[in-house]
Amino acid sequence: MADGAIFAKKPELALAQHKFAVFNGTPEQRTEALQKLSDGIKQDKMVDFYAQLVSEGVFENDAALAKELEAGSTAQLAELDKNY
């Protein structure tokens, strides 16, 4: 590994820890974990992870958010395809 090499943390494993806290944490931990999950999903356009959490009852389905995430994810994939 070269000095100064920076590797992206993908997948973001902290989100898995927040998901765990939603189901197993204290009420305060649950509230914080839900916010961090929501922020991470929106930041990284994680439409599939969002759909999984909706199916597990973590979030209520928000069609507008799902559409926004899908559009962002599709745009990112198109950009990657164009570059390769």
Backbone as a printed PyTorch tensor [residue, N CA C, xyz], in Angstrom:
tensor([[[  0.8480,  -1.1740,   0.0000],
         [  0.0000,   0.0000,   0.0000],
         [  0.8880,   1.2280,   0.0000]],

        [[  0.6080,   2.1410,  -0.8850],
         [  1.3990,   3.3650,  -0.9970],
         [  1.0670,   4.3210,   0.1390]],

        [[  2.0650,   5.0810,   0.5400],
         [  1.8200,   6.0910,   1.5610],
         [  0.7960,   7.0900,   1.0540]],

        [[ -0.1070,   7.4630,   1.9160],
         [ -1.1070,   8.4530,   1.5470],
         [ -2.2790,   7.9050,   0.7670]],

        [[ -2.3160,   6.6000,   0.5460],
         [ -3.4400,   6.0230,  -0.1910],
         [ -4.7050,   6.1400,   0.6500]],

        [[ -5.7490,   6.5740,   0.0150],
         [ -7.0270,   6.7240,   0.7000],
         [ -8.0260,   5.7970,   0.0210]],

        [[ -8.6790,   4.9930,   0.8200],
         [ -9.6550,   4.0560,   0.2970],
         [-11.0390,   4.4510,   0.7890]],

        [[-11.9900,   4.4180,  -0.0940],
         [-13.3660,   4.7370,   0.2720],
         [-13.9120,   3.6350,   1.1670]],

        [[-14.6800,   4.0280,   2.1440],
         [-15.3120,   3.0620,   3.0380],
         [-16.6700,   2.6910,   2.4510]],

        [[-16.6510,   1.8380,   1.4680],
         [-17.8910,   1.3920,   0.8540],
         [-17.9050,  -0.1170,   0.8570]],

        [[-18.8770,  -0.7550,   1.3930],
         [-20.0440,  -0.1330,   1.9930],
         [-19.7050,   0.5150,   3.3310]],

        [[-20.5160,   1.4600,   3.7050],
         [-20.3230,   2.1780,   4.9640],
         [-20.7990,   1.2750,   6.1030]],

        [[-19.8610,   0.6550,   6.7870],
         [-20.2060,  -0.3210,   7.8190],
         [-20.8420,   0.3140,   9.0460]],

        [[-20.6230,   1.5940,   9.2530],
         [-21.2660,   2.2680,  10.3810],
         [-22.7840,   2.2140,  10.2390]],

        [[-23.2820,   2.2020,   9.0090],
         [-24.7280,   2.1240,   8.8120],
         [-25.2830,   0.7930,   9.3090]],

        [[-24.5280,  -0.2690,   9.1710],
         [-24.9540,  -1.5660,   9.7030],
         [-25.0270,  -1.5100,  11.2270]],

        [[-24.0960,  -0.8080,  11.8400],
         [-24.1230,  -0.6510,  13.2950],
         [-25.3360,   0.1750,  13.7250]],

        [[-25.6750,   1.1940,  12.9490],
         [-26.8550,   2.0000,  13.2710],
         [-28.1290,   1.1680,  13.1240]],

        [[-28.1630,   0.3100,  12.1120],
         [-29.3250,  -0.5650,  11.9410],
         [-29.4630,  -1.4820,  13.1570]],

        [[-28.3410,  -2.0070,  13.6280],
         [-28.3590,  -2.8510,  14.8210],
         [-28.9030,  -2.0670,  16.0140]],

        [[-28.4660,  -0.8210,  16.1680],
         [-28.9070,   0.0090,  17.2930],
         [-30.4040,   0.2940,  17.2280]],

        [[-30.9530,   0.3800,  16.0270],
         [-32.3920,   0.6080,  15.8870],
         [-33.1680,  -0.5270,  16.5430]],

        [[-32.7110,  -1.7520,  16.3540],
         [-33.4220,  -2.9080,  16.8840],
         [-33.0370,  -3.2620,  18.3150]],

        [[-31.8260,  -2.9010,  18.7290],
         [-31.3230,  -3.3850,  20.0110],
         [-30.8900,  -2.2990,  20.9900]],

        [[-30.9410,  -1.0570,  20.5940],
         [-30.4530,   0.0170,  21.4470],
         [-31.5250,   0.5810,  22.3620]],

        [[-31.0940,   1.5130,  23.1900],
         [-32.0150,   2.2430,  24.0530],
         [-32.8460,   3.1850,  23.1860]],

        [[-33.9230,   3.7410,  23.7190],
         [-34.7050,   4.6970,  22.9200],
         [-33.8680,   5.8710,  22.3930]],

        [[-32.9280,   6.3560,  23.1880],
         [-32.0700,   7.4480,  22.7440],
         [-31.1640,   6.9900,  21.6020]],

        [[-30.6080,   5.7910,  21.7430],
         [-29.7500,   5.2470,  20.6910],
         [-30.5560,   5.0130,  19.4140]],

        [[-31.7880,   4.5560,  19.5780],
         [-32.6470,   4.2990,  18.4200],
         [-32.9000,   5.5910,  17.6480]],

        [[-33.2240,   6.6570,  18.3580],
         [-33.4900,   7.9400,  17.7070],
         [-32.2720,   8.4290,  16.9390]],

        [[-31.1150,   8.3710,  17.5720],
         [-29.8750,   8.8040,  16.9250],
         [-29.5480,   7.9120,  15.7250]],

        [[-29.7300,   6.6050,  15.8950],
         [-29.4200,   5.6600,  14.8240],
         [-30.3320,   5.8680,  13.6180]],

        [[-31.6130,   6.1270,  13.8610],
         [-32.5380,   6.3780,  12.7560],
         [-32.1150,   7.6080,  11.9560]],

        [[-31.6920,   8.6560,  12.6600],
         [-31.2580,   9.8700,  11.9680],
         [-30.0000,   9.6110,  11.1490]],

        [[-29.0490,   8.8800,  11.7320],
         [-27.8020,   8.6010,  11.0170],
         [-28.0390,   7.6770,   9.8250]],

        [[-28.9530,   6.7240,   9.9750],
         [-29.3090,   5.8680,   8.8390],
         [-29.9080,   6.7040,   7.7110]],

        [[-30.8400,   7.5520,   8.0740],
         [-31.4880,   8.4000,   7.0780],
         [-30.4730,   9.2910,   6.3670]],

        [[-29.5920,   9.9130,   7.1280],
         [-28.5710,  10.7900,   6.5380],
         [-27.6430,  10.0210,   5.5990]],

        [[-27.1930,   8.8400,   6.0350],
         [-26.2830,   8.0370,   5.2180],
         [-26.9240,   7.5430,   3.9400]],

        [[-28.1700,   7.1320,   4.0390],
         [-28.9030,   6.6490,   2.8660],
         [-29.0670,   7.7690,   1.8450]],

        [[-29.4190,   8.9540,   2.3290],
         [-29.6030,  10.0930,   1.4200],
         [-28.2750,  10.5280,   0.8100]],

        [[-27.2360,  10.5620,   1.6150],
         [-25.9310,  11.0170,   1.1330],
         [-25.3890,  10.1220,   0.0270]],

        [[-25.5210,   8.8070,   0.2100],
         [-24.9390,   7.8570,  -0.7410],
         [-25.9530,   7.2840,  -1.7280]],

        [[-27.1680,   7.8120,  -1.7320],
         [-28.2140,   7.3840,  -2.6850],
         [-28.4380,   5.8700,  -2.6230]],

        [[-28.6350,   5.3610,  -1.4230],
         [-28.7240,   3.9180,  -1.1840],
         [-30.1730,   3.4280,  -1.2900]],

        [[-30.6980,   3.4170,  -2.4880],
         [-32.0960,   3.0780,  -2.7110],
         [-32.4120,   1.6440,  -2.2840]],

        [[-31.5370,   0.7040,  -2.5510],
         [-31.8100,  -0.6950,  -2.1950],
         [-31.7890,  -0.9020,  -0.6820]],

        [[-30.8510,  -0.2640,   0.0010],
         [-30.7940,  -0.3690,   1.4570],
         [-32.0310,   0.2810,   2.0720]],

        [[-32.4550,   1.3990,   1.5120],
         [-33.6700,   2.0630,   1.9830],
         [-34.8720,   1.1270,   1.8280]],

        [[-34.9950,   0.4910,   0.6680],
         [-36.1130,  -0.4310,   0.4260],
         [-36.0890,  -1.5900,   1.4170]],

        [[-34.8950,  -2.0830,   1.7280],
         [-34.7790,  -3.1690,   2.7000],
         [-35.2580,  -2.7060,   4.0750]],

        [[-34.8460,  -1.5150,   4.4820],
         [-35.2440,  -1.0010,   5.7920],
         [-36.7430,  -0.7280,   5.8500]],

        [[-37.3280,  -0.3000,   4.7420],
         [-38.7780,  -0.1140,   4.6880],
         [-39.4700,  -1.4620,   4.8690]],

        [[-38.9780,  -2.4900,   4.1850],
         [-39.5980,  -3.8160,   4.2850],
         [-39.4620,  -4.4110,   5.6800]],

        [[-38.4210,  -3.9940,   6.4080],
         [-38.2180,  -4.4740,   7.7760],
         [-38.9490,  -3.6120,   8.8060]],

        [[-39.6110,  -2.5630,   8.3560],
         [-40.3740,  -1.7140,   9.2580],
         [-39.5690,  -0.6420,   9.9740]],

        [[-38.3350,  -0.4350,   9.5520],
         [-37.5010,   0.5910,  10.1820],
         [-37.9980,   1.9760,   9.7800]],

        [[-38.3000,   2.1510,   8.5010],
         [-38.8300,   3.4080,   7.9800],
         [-40.1850,   3.1500,   7.3500]],

        [[-41.0330,   4.1830,   7.3580],
         [-42.2600,   4.1190,   6.5800],
         [-41.9020,   4.4460,   5.1350]],

        [[-42.6250,   3.8420,   4.2120],
         [-42.3310,   4.0740,   2.7980],
         [-42.6390,   5.5140,   2.4140]],

        [[-41.6640,   6.1680,   1.8410],
         [-41.7980,   7.5310,   1.3310],
         [-41.4990,   7.4570,  -0.1630]],

        [[-42.5560,   7.4450,  -0.9700],
         [-42.3930,   7.2630,  -2.4170],
         [-41.5350,   8.3570,  -3.0380]],

        [[-41.6730,   9.5820,  -2.5500],
         [-40.8810,  10.6870,  -3.1020],
         [-39.3990,  10.4860,  -2.8080]],

        [[-39.0850,  10.0590,  -1.5950],
         [-37.6850,   9.8010,  -1.2390],
         [-37.1390,   8.6380,  -2.0540]],

        [[-37.9200,   7.5720,  -2.1850],
         [-37.4710,   6.4190,  -2.9690],
         [-37.1960,   6.8240,  -4.4150]],

        [[-38.0510,   7.6620,  -4.9760],
         [-37.8590,   8.1270,  -6.3530],
         [-36.6020,   8.9860,  -6.4580]],

        [[-36.3790,   9.8510,  -5.4700],
         [-35.1790,  10.6970,  -5.4500],
         [-33.9100,   9.8490,  -5.3500]],

        [[-33.9340,   8.8360,  -4.4740],
         [-32.7790,   7.9550,  -4.3150],
         [-32.5160,   7.1680,  -5.5950]],

        [[-33.5820,   6.6800,  -6.2150],
         [-33.4530,   5.9170,  -7.4620],
         [-32.8430,   6.7850,  -8.5590]],

        [[-33.3140,   8.0150,  -8.6680],
         [-32.7830,   8.9250,  -9.6900],
         [-31.3050,   9.2220,  -9.4340]],

        [[-30.9490,   9.4570,  -8.1820],
         [-29.5530,   9.7300,  -7.8490],
         [-28.6600,   8.5400,  -8.1100]],

        [[-29.1410,   7.3630,  -7.7580],
         [-28.3750,   6.1440,  -7.9790],
         [-28.1840,   5.8840,  -9.4710]],

        [[-29.2450,   6.0700, -10.2370],
         [-29.1700,   5.8780, -11.6850],
         [-28.1850,   6.8580, -12.3130]],

        [[-28.2020,   8.0930, -11.8520],
         [-27.2740,   9.1020, -12.3790],
         [-25.8250,   8.7360, -12.0580]],

        [[-25.5850,   8.2480, -10.8400],
         [-24.2270,   7.8370, -10.4660],
         [-23.7580,   6.6680, -11.3240]],

        [[-24.6320,   5.7000, -11.5630],
         [-24.2710,   4.5530, -12.3970],
         [-24.0070,   4.9750, -13.8380]],

        [[-24.8090,   5.8880, -14.3460],
         [-24.5950,   6.3780, -15.7100],
         [-23.2500,   7.0880, -15.8190]],

        [[-22.8930,   7.8490, -14.8070],
         [-21.6030,   8.5460, -14.8000],
         [-20.4490,   7.5390, -14.7770]],

        [[-20.5840,   6.4960, -13.9800],
         [-19.5490,   5.4570, -13.9420],
         [-19.4340,   4.7490, -15.2910]],

        [[-20.5750,   4.4300, -15.8940],
         [-20.5600,   3.7720, -17.2020],
         [-19.8890,   4.6470, -18.2520]],

        [[-20.1400,   5.9330, -18.1880],
         [-19.5680,   6.8600, -19.1630],
         [-18.0490,   6.9440, -19.0060]],

        [[-17.5660,   6.8190, -17.7890],
         [-16.1290,   6.9420, -17.5280],
         [-15.3520,   5.6660, -17.8270]],

        [[-16.0460,   4.5550, -18.0030],
         [-15.3330,   3.2990, -18.2470],
         [-15.5930,   2.7700, -19.5980]]])
